[in-house]
Amino acid sequence: MVCTFLLVDTLQITFLHDLPILITCNIIYLISTLLLWWYMTCYLVVPINTVKKSIEEVAAGNLSIHISEFGNNCAGRLIPGINSLSENISALVREIRSSSQTAMTLSEQLAARSMSLSVKTEQQSASLIQTAASMDEMAASTKNNADNTRMASIQADCATQCARKGGELMVRVTENMRSITDCASQMTEIISLIDGIAFQTNILALNAAVEAARAGDHGKGFSVVAGEVRNLAHRSAEAAKNIKALIDVTHDNVRQGAAIVQEAEKNMQEIVGGSGQLNVLMSEISTTTREQEKGINQITLALSDLESATHSNVLMVEALSASSDVLKAQVIELQTKTDKFRLSQPGYSEHALSRSHVSPLSTITRRGQA
């Protein structure tokens, strides 16, 4: 017991002796803890919370934040990088907005021009259809003309053959008329001979009548015969005269007919020559018409190909218009998404971007909320 009390007394004395030291140590520890808490709060917790809030704002789409730099501690070293990241993202979003606006304008212009091109292409297609129809009608008309020209050429050949045969017949008629003229001339000579014979017979009859008168009664019968011979000679002379007049008229008619036949032969030769030239012209027209028909058929085929190409162009323009609409919808969607970001006006971009070694799409010159 005595030892126990002695030990307790010793401990109490030691405690009382060391109590000021313990109190001093506890106070120093408490002050150190408070200082450490203040330091951690001011230079670590607050910056980290600020950085956390900034990152949360950036994640939420608010790119207009800018953290003031403080200190060179661990948290303070993160702030320039975060500011640079925010400004770079702002520059990128701003450039995306500008590009999307440009794309929107271009897509609208493309849509308008595609619509105008579609209308003009459809008009051109309609014009080509009308032109093709007109060319078909022209081809049918040209084919009909070619057929008519071939028929006319055949008829011209027939007319030429007939005219040539008529010319040959006219030549033969002319030759026959010449033969008739020659025969008429010979008949005139024969009539002249008969007239001379009748004249001599008449003279002989007169001489016989004179001799019969001299013979008296014995020559009465011979006188009657001489009178009959004289009458016969007179009648023969009259008949020869009439025949000669008829032959002269016939000769004149034959001569006039020969002149008419010669004129007709000349005209027939001209007709034959004209028919030949007409046949040549009809052949040339037929050849030209066939060539025109071939050319029109080629033009029709070319118009058909051009119409097909125009129809393909219409389909491509419609597809282009649809693609333009899709592009416009995507640009609108992109703008809707980029509008969710709040951007700072460029004031720190160049410094931040140069510091982070990132090349922006556009130069930022002001800060503020977009």
Order of alpha helices (4+ residues) and beta strands (2+ residues): alpha-alpha-beta-alpha-alpha-beta-alpha
